[in-house]
């Protein structure tokens, strides 16, 4: 009798398991995202965890070109630069890694780590050094490289930087492991980023660096504007609305007499903006009036 009841109980349990699997197991990524969003709405997952899971899923759909720093913005060290010039550049930029170029910015011959240079200077007790001996091999990847594949290569090869090349073999830009991780966990700030207590930095009379999370009311007060804050709390949200989509690095939009360039963004929001106040001459020569 007990064996019969046990067999019946197992059959019932298997039937319930199969039904649950059919009803609740996601059939694709979209269904899975819908399930975890529902879990977040029911407070099973917090919003930060949800954002990380969504970010982790998104990297498999993104390519190196989506997050790279364009070549024009990459700080590079010249192979022929003097020791004094190289040390000055490293000190001023406070970066930890630098592509080393030969004849031009399309000819990357290696990567210089600031810590390697510092160790060489300290051990030799001399500010002169041989850059060729300090360089490490550069890692080159195509613009189409998927970020999940790139992250795996960063881990296996123990690299933190890759040079992105276009279809013709020219240097298109640079991507770091931080660029990839920021797509998963959001912005990673360090001591060289814009201070939280200084959401806007005035570089000169016409150029400003603005944190996208700056309150729109505060932005309006700073520039004596009256942009509507009914639908948006931050300047980042206001600017993104004018783009009409989540912009990528280097995209520009002009609102009134202010030109915004995206300096940093991920697949969810803008993080940092460069803002330039247009001159009267530039406004008058602009043939396409911008929306407000």
C-alpha positions in Angstrom: 0.0 0.0 0.0 2.7 2.4 0.9 4.5 1.8 -2.4 1.4 2.6 -4.3 0.9 5.8 -2.4 4.5 6.7 -2.9 4.3 6.0 -6.7 1.1 8.1 -7.0 2.7 10.9 -5.0 5.7 11.0 -7.3 3.5 10.9 -10.4 1.5 13.9 -9.0 4.7 15.8 -8.1 6.2 15.2 -11.6 3.0 16.4 -13.2 3.1 19.6 -11.1 6.8 20.1 -11.9 6.1 19.8 -15.6 3.2 22.2 -15.5 5.2 24.7 -13.5 8.1 24.5 -15.9 5.7 25.0 -18.9 4.1 28.0 -17.2 7.0 29.8 -15.6 10.2 28.9 -17.5 11.1 31.7 -19.9 11.3 30.7 -23.5 13.6 33.6 -24.5 15.5 36.6 -23.1 12.5 38.9 -23.4 10.3 36.6 -21.2 13.1 36.3 -18.7 13.5 40.1 -18.4 9.7 40.4 -18.0 9.8 37.8 -15.2 12.6 39.6 -13.3 10.9 43.0 -13.8 7.8 41.6 -12.3 9.8 40.3 -9.4 11.2 43.8 -8.9 7.7 45.3 -9.0 6.7 42.8 -6.2 9.9 43.8 -4.3 11.5 40.3 -4.6 14.4 42.0 -6.3 15.5 45.6 -5.6 15.9 48.1 -8.4 19.8 48.0 -8.3 19.8 44.2 -8.7 17.4 44.4 -11.6 19.6 47.0 -13.3 22.7 44.8 -12.9 20.9 41.8 -14.4 19.6 43.8 -17.3 23.0 45.3 -17.9 24.6 41.8 -17.8 22.2 40.6 -20.4 22.7 43.7 -22.6 26.5 43.3 -23.0 25.9 40.3 -25.3 24.0 42.6 -27.7 26.5 45.5 -27.6 29.7 45.9 -29.6 33.0 47.6 -28.9 32.0 50.6 -31.1 29.1 51.3 -28.8 31.3 52.1 -25.7 34.7 52.9 -27.1 36.5 56.2 -26.6 37.0 57.7 -30.1 40.5 58.0 -31.4 40.4 61.8 -31.3 39.8 61.7 -27.5 42.4 59.0 -26.6 45.4 60.3 -24.8 48.4 58.8 -26.5 52.2 58.8 -25.8 54.6 59.3 -28.7 57.4 56.8 -29.0 59.7 59.7 -29.7 58.7 61.9 -26.8 61.3 62.8 -24.3 61.2 61.4 -20.8 60.1 64.9 -19.5 57.3 65.1 -22.0 56.0 61.6 -21.2 56.1 62.2 -17.4 54.3 65.6 -17.8 51.6 63.9 -19.9 51.0 61.1 -17.3 50.9 63.6 -14.5 48.5 65.9 -16.1 46.0 63.3 -17.3 46.3 61.0 -14.3 45.5 58.0 -16.5 47.0 54.6 -15.7 47.4 53.2 -19.3 48.4 54.9 -22.5 48.6 53.7 -26.1 52.1 54.3 -27.5 52.2 55.5 -31.1 55.0 55.7 -33.7 54.6 58.0 -36.7 50.9 58.8 -36.3 47.8 58.1 -34.2 47.0 55.1 -36.5 50.2 53.4 -35.7 49.8 52.0 -32.1 53.0 50.0 -31.2 52.2 49.1 -27.6 50.7 50.1 -24.2 52.5 52.0 -21.5 51.4 51.4 -17.9 52.1 54.3 -15.6 53.1 51.9 -12.8 55.8 50.3 -15.0 57.2 53.8 -15.7 57.1 54.8 -12.1 58.9 51.5 -11.0 61.6 52.0 -13.7 62.2 55.6 -12.6 62.4 54.7 -8.9 64.6 51.6 -9.3 67.1 53.5 -11.6 66.9 56.7 -9.5 66.9 58.5 -12.9 64.2 60.3 -14.8 65.6 59.0 -18.1 64.1 55.7 -19.4 63.8 53.5 -22.6 60.1 53.5 -23.6 60.6 50.5 -25.9 61.6 48.4 -22.9 58.6 49.5 -20.8 55.9 49.0 -23.4 53.6 46.0 -23.2 52.0 44.4 -26.3 48.7 46.1 -27.4 45.5 44.1 -27.7 43.6 44.9 -31.0 39.9 44.1 -31.5 37.4 44.9 -34.3 34.7 47.5 -33.8 32.1 44.6 -34.0 33.6 42.7 -31.1 30.7 41.7 -28.7 31.2 43.1 -25.2 30.6 39.7 -23.5 33.4 38.2 -25.6 35.6 41.1 -24.9 35.1 40.9 -21.2 36.1 37.2 -21.3 39.2 38.1 -23.3 40.1 40.8 -20.8 39.9 38.2 -18.0 41.8 35.4 -19.8 44.6 37.7 -21.2 44.7 39.9 -18.1 44.4 43.0 -20.1 42.5 46.1 -19.1 42.7 48.0 -22.4 42.1 47.2 -26.1 42.7 49.2 -29.2 39.6 49.2 -31.5 40.4 49.0 -35.3 38.0 49.7 -38.2 37.6 47.5 -41.3 40.6 49.1 -42.9 42.9 48.4 -40.0 43.0 52.0 -38.8 42.6 52.9 -35.1 39.0 53.8 -34.4 39.3 54.2 -30.7 40.0 52.5 -27.4 37.9 50.5 -24.9 38.8 49.5 -21.3 37.5 46.9 -19.0 35.8 49.8 -17.0 33.8 50.8 -20.1 32.4 47.2 -20.3 31.7 46.9 -16.6 29.9 50.2 -16.5 27.3 48.7 -18.9 26.5 46.1 -16.2 26.8 48.0 -12.9 26.4 51.6 -14.1 28.9 54.4 -13.8 32.1 53.7 -11.9 33.5 56.9 -10.6 37.0 57.5 -9.4 38.9 60.4 -7.8 39.5 62.0 -11.2 35.8 62.2 -12.1 33.7 65.3 -11.6 33.0 65.6 -7.8 29.5 64.7 -6.6 29.4 68.1 -4.8 30.3 69.9 -8.0 27.7 68.8 -10.6 28.9 71.5 -13.0 32.5 72.6 -13.7 33.2 75.8 -15.6 36.2 75.3 -17.8 36.0 78.8 -19.4 33.3 81.4 -20.2 31.7 79.2 -22.9 32.5 75.6 -21.9 31.2 73.5 -19.0 31.2 69.9 -17.9 27.8 68.9 -16.4 26.8 65.8 -14.5 23.6 64.4 -16.1 22.0 63.9 -12.6 22.2 67.6 -11.9 18.8 68.8 -10.9 17.1 70.7 -13.7 16.0 73.5 -11.3 19.6 74.0 -10.2 20.7 74.0 -13.9 18.1 76.6 -14.7 19.1 78.8 -11.8 22.8 78.5 -12.7 22.2 79.7 -16.3 19.2 81.8 -15.6 16.9 79.7 -17.8 13.3 78.6 -17.6 13.4 75.2 -19.2 10.3 73.2 -18.1 10.9 70.7 -15.3 7.3 69.2 -15.4 8.4 66.0 -17.0 12.1 65.8 -16.1 13.9 66.1 -12.8 17.5 66.2 -14.2 19.3 67.9 -17.0 20.3 64.5 -18.3 16.6 63.5 -18.7 15.8 66.8 -20.4 18.7 66.5 -22.9 17.9 62.8 -23.6 14.3 63.8 -24.5 15.7 66.1 -27.1 17.8 63.3 -28.6 14.7 61.1 -28.8 16.7 58.0 -27.8 19.5 57.0 -25.4 22.5 58.6 -27.0 26.0 57.2 -27.2 29.3 59.0 -26.6 30.0 62.0 -28.8 26.4 62.5 -30.0 25.5 66.2 -30.0 22.2 68.1 -29.7 21.6 71.8 -29.6 18.9 73.3 -27.3 18.4 77.1 -27.7 22.0 78.4 -27.6 23.5 75.5 -25.8 25.3 72.6 -27.6 25.4 69.4 -25.5 27.9 66.6 -26.3 27.6 63.2 -24.6 30.9 62.5 -22.8 29.8 59.4 -21.0 26.7 57.2 -21.2 25.6 53.6 -20.9 22.7 51.7 -22.4 20.3 53.1 -19.9 21.1 56.8 -19.4 23.5 59.7 -19.8 26.2 60.2 -17.2 28.3 63.2 -18.2 27.8 66.1 -20.6 30.0 68.6 -22.3 28.1 71.9 -22.8 29.2 74.8 -25.0 27.4 78.2 -25.1 27.1 79.1 -28.8 28.2 82.6 -29.8 25.7 85.0 -31.5 27.6 84.4 -34.8 27.1 80.7 -34.6 23.4 81.0 -33.8 22.9 83.3 -36.8 24.7 81.0 -39.2 22.9 77.9 -38.0 20.4 77.1 -40.8 18.5 74.6 -38.8 16.8 76.0 -35.7 16.7 73.6 -32.8 13.7 72.7 -30.7 13.1 73.9 -27.2 
